[in-house]
Amino acid sequence: MKNKTEVEEVRSRIKKDTINDKKHSHEQIHTYESVHKIRDSLLSSASGYTNYRGVLNLCVVLLVMSSGRLVLENILKYGFLVRIDVPIQFIKDPTAWPSLLAIVLSNIFTFNALKLERNLEKGIIQETTGKILCFLNIFTALLAPAIYLWYREANPVSSFFALTWYTCLSMKLVSYFQVNRYQRLKRRLENSKNEIDEKSNTDSIKKQTKNEPLIEYPDNLTYRNLYYFLSAPTLCYEINFPRSERIRKSFIIRRSGEIIFLSSLLLFLVQQWVVPILQNSKIPFRETNILKIIERLLKLAVPNHVIWLIGFYCFFHSYLNVIAEILRFGDREFYRDWWNSEDVNVFWQNWNIPVHKFCLRHIYKPLLNQGITKSQASLIVFFISAFFHEYLVSIPLRMFRIWAFLGMIVQIPFAVFVKKFLHGNYGNMAVWVSLIIGQPIAVMMYIHDYYIDYFKVSD
Ligand SMILES: CC(C)(COP(=O)(O)OP(=O)(O)OC[C@H]1O[C@@H](n2cnc3c(N)ncnc32)[C@H](O)[C@@H]1OP(=O)(O)O)[C@@H](O)C(=O)NCCC(=O)NCCS
């Protein structure tokens, strides 16, 4: 037994010696390969390096930390200002009710539009008269609620929602009229020439909606079809919309959760962050102290922008997707990657897709077809857009200023400037700066003017 152990010990010693010898011999043959070659430092643009994920994470961490500090500072300075019963107070407020009544009454204009289309289809009304009646219907739909809400001194927030409702309704009715008119004229042309356009829009829809019964003009002139369009998250009418296969309940629950959380967050941020800044800006504005006003505006621009970003996600992603899912509306392109826009035009093409598609299809392209140049057509679109921005702010606040109008109009020279002088990342930064400082300032100017005009609180 003892002998056996000794033999094993000798064996293991021999083994160790062999390993050491091997290591030694390996060290001797190690070659020192060349470690240098021609290459650029990662942070120089010539290196072509683009993976800044870690830096992005650092920015997020810094943002969370600095926002946390801001929240703490704010609560220490002002205390907890948030009133959680704001929605209940809003419902109880009698000045909110005229807006609701106005929304209910909007059905009148819908009925008018359908009746007009049916009469046009039957040939009871001539095309030119139809155009005039359609114009009058839409014009009244924009004017009547504005006058009504102005004189009823409706609550600004509810009034804003009601007028947004009417603006969307008017755009939808324009689209409804133009598409039906096109279908009507096309059918007449086909009847007279007995030609069928093989590449019609409905063919592409056919592929997307295998199980959906296809509707053809004039079978679409029903309340069901019109109200589906009015409820759908689009401003452009089509007789047959692409439909999704089924309603995903979990999707609706997730998006609805986002809406509840984000709208509560918005209410919190407005009350806790924006209102104190506005209150503190009374004196500089009254004394017209320019430097202090700039300081106040810059201070307002940050929460305003945060609110705008949350509002964007809440509306364009969560809300429009919920509506689309409930209605099985298939086209979910409500926004594109506007955050990467390197020029102002690209931003307007990508940020609010329902409005952009409407402008393109119902204003811009028809104008181009009439021989108007691109820049003139763009100018007209931006003028119309500027008018509606002004309409949606001035009437609810019951005061006419031109900040919103100017905010949209300056987009045209600004777009030319950015396109000419700033490219790539600089162009993208210019777009961000205009969003952070330009448009929100215009909105804040109104809120401030409103505050001064209506509350006139003593210093
Ligand atoms: C004015 C506006 C419509 C211009 O859009 P644009 O995309 O820059 O315009 P473009 O010149 O690039 O042309 C766009 C389309 O017109 C088509 N087009 C160009 N010239 C044409 C012509 N002579 N005839 C017919 N079509 C033409 C292009 O092919 C293109 O079609 P596509 O979209 O199917 O590819 C856009 O800037 C806009 O929507 N502005 C308003 C935005 C707004 O107010 N939003 C409010 C948000 S709150």
The ligand as an SDF file (V2000), in Angstrom:
LIG
                    3D

 48 50  0  0  0  0  0  0  0  0999 V2000
  -46.9770   71.7340  -47.5700 C   0  0  0  0  0  0  0  0  0  0  0  0
  -46.7100   70.2480  -47.4620 C   0  0  0  0  0  0  0  0  0  0  0  0
  -47.9740   69.4740  -47.7600 C   0  0  0  0  0  0  0  0  0  0  0  0
  -45.6320   69.8950  -48.4660 C   0  0  0  0  0  0  0  0  0  0  0  0
  -45.3480   68.5210  -48.3710 O   0  0  0  0  0  0  0  0  0  0  0  0
  -44.0150   67.9160  -49.0050 P   0  0  0  0  0  0  0  0  0  0  0  0
  -44.0230   66.4560  -48.7060 O   0  0  0  0  0  0  0  0  0  0  0  0
  -42.8450   68.7080  -48.5200 O   0  0  0  0  0  0  0  0  0  0  0  0
  -44.2230   68.1960  -50.5320 O   0  0  0  0  0  0  0  0  0  0  0  0
  -43.3640   67.6580  -51.7800 P   0  0  0  0  0  0  0  0  0  0  0  0
  -43.1380   68.7960  -52.7100 O   0  0  0  0  0  0  0  0  0  0  0  0
  -42.1650   66.9080  -51.2860 O   0  0  0  0  0  0  0  0  0  0  0  0
  -44.3420   66.6550  -52.5490 O   0  0  0  0  0  0  0  0  0  0  0  0
  -45.1040   65.7300  -51.8750 C   0  0  0  0  0  0  0  0  0  0  0  0
  -45.9040   64.9070  -52.8590 C   0  0  0  0  0  0  0  0  0  0  0  0
  -46.3940   65.6630  -53.9390 O   0  0  0  0  0  0  0  0  0  0  0  0
  -46.0500   64.9980  -55.1660 C   0  0  0  0  0  0  0  0  0  0  0  0
  -45.8070   66.0030  -56.2110 N   0  0  0  0  0  0  0  0  0  0  0  0
  -44.7290   66.7770  -56.3790 C   0  0  0  0  0  0  0  0  0  0  0  0
  -44.9020   67.5750  -57.4550 N   0  0  0  0  0  0  0  0  0  0  0  0
  -46.1230   67.2820  -57.9840 C   0  0  0  0  0  0  0  0  0  0  0  0
  -46.8740   67.7570  -59.0780 C   0  0  0  0  0  0  0  0  0  0  0  0
  -46.4070   68.7220  -59.8700 N   0  0  0  0  0  0  0  0  0  0  0  0
  -48.0940   67.2360  -59.2920 N   0  0  0  0  0  0  0  0  0  0  0  0
  -48.5910   66.2750  -58.5020 C   0  0  0  0  0  0  0  0  0  0  0  0
  -47.9320   65.7720  -57.4400 N   0  0  0  0  0  0  0  0  0  0  0  0
  -46.7060   66.2690  -57.1700 C   0  0  0  0  0  0  0  0  0  0  0  0
  -44.7920   64.2390  -54.8440 C   0  0  0  0  0  0  0  0  0  0  0  0
  -44.6130   63.1500  -55.7140 O   0  0  0  0  0  0  0  0  0  0  0  0
  -45.0870   63.7640  -53.4630 C   0  0  0  0  0  0  0  0  0  0  0  0
  -45.9550   62.6410  -53.5150 O   0  0  0  0  0  0  0  0  0  0  0  0
  -45.8630   61.4370  -52.4620 P   0  0  0  0  0  0  0  0  0  0  0  0
  -46.1230   62.0540  -51.0920 O   0  0  0  0  0  0  0  0  0  0  0  0
  -46.9630   60.5320  -52.8850 O   0  0  0  0  0  0  0  0  0  0  0  0
  -44.4940   60.8880  -52.5970 O   0  0  0  0  0  0  0  0  0  0  0  0
  -46.1860   69.8560  -46.0400 C   0  0  0  0  0  0  0  0  0  0  0  0
  -45.0840   70.6260  -45.6980 O   0  0  0  0  0  0  0  0  0  0  0  0
  -47.2590   70.0180  -44.9740 C   0  0  0  0  0  0  0  0  0  0  0  0
  -48.0100   69.0960  -44.7340 O   0  0  0  0  0  0  0  0  0  0  0  0
  -47.2930   71.1990  -44.3210 N   0  0  0  0  0  0  0  0  0  0  0  0
  -48.2980   71.5280  -43.3330 C   0  0  0  0  0  0  0  0  0  0  0  0
  -48.0940   70.7500  -42.1110 C   0  0  0  0  0  0  0  0  0  0  0  0
  -48.9780   71.2420  -41.0080 C   0  0  0  0  0  0  0  0  0  0  0  0
  -49.4810   72.3280  -41.0050 O   0  0  0  0  0  0  0  0  0  0  0  0
  -49.1430   70.4210  -40.0370 N   0  0  0  0  0  0  0  0  0  0  0  0
  -49.9290   70.7890  -38.8970 C   0  0  0  0  0  0  0  0  0  0  0  0
  -49.4980   69.9790  -37.8050 C   0  0  0  0  0  0  0  0  0  0  0  0
  -50.1970   70.4920  -36.2860 S   0  0  0  0  0  0  0  0  0  0  0  0
  1  2  1  0
  2  3  1  0
  2  4  1  0
  2 36  1  0
  4  5  1  0
  5  6  1  0
  6  7  2  0
  6  8  1  0
  6  9  1  0
  9 10  1  0
 10 11  2  0
 10 12  1  0
 10 13  1  0
 13 14  1  0
 14 15  1  0
 15 16  1  0
 15 30  1  0
 16 17  1  0
 17 18  1  0
 17 28  1  0
 18 19  1  0
 18 27  1  0
 19 20  2  0
 20 21  1  0
 21 22  1  0
 21 27  2  0
 22 23  1  0
 22 24  2  0
 24 25  1  0
 25 26  2  0
 26 27  1  0
 28 29  1  0
 28 30  1  0
 30 31  1  0
 31 32  1  0
 32 33  2  0
 32 34  1  0
 32 35  1  0
 36 37  1  0
 36 38  1  0
 38 39  2  0
 38 40  1  0
 40 41  1  0
 41 42  1  0
 42 43  1  0
 43 44  2  0
 43 45  1  0
 45 46  1  0
 46 47  1  0
 47 48  1  0
M  END
$$$$
